[in-house]
């Protein structure tokens, strides 16, 4: 069961889920049929919404936060 409404858009949740295994942005972009800059923008937005910290560890932390709330 999700813990409240997700602050993430569907695209942010999808890309955050794809990034949770540590995949490089270029790989995520290729698999999602998006430009790498678009992926970075969506991941940055998700990280900011989840107050997950700096960019180096943010994707992992943000994915953990979102997963623990049932949002991805």
Buried (B, 14 or more C-beta within 10 A) or exposed (E): EEEEEBBBEEBBBBBBBBBBEEBEBEBBBEEBEBEBEBBBBBBBBBBEBBEBEEEEEBBBBBBBBBBEBEBB
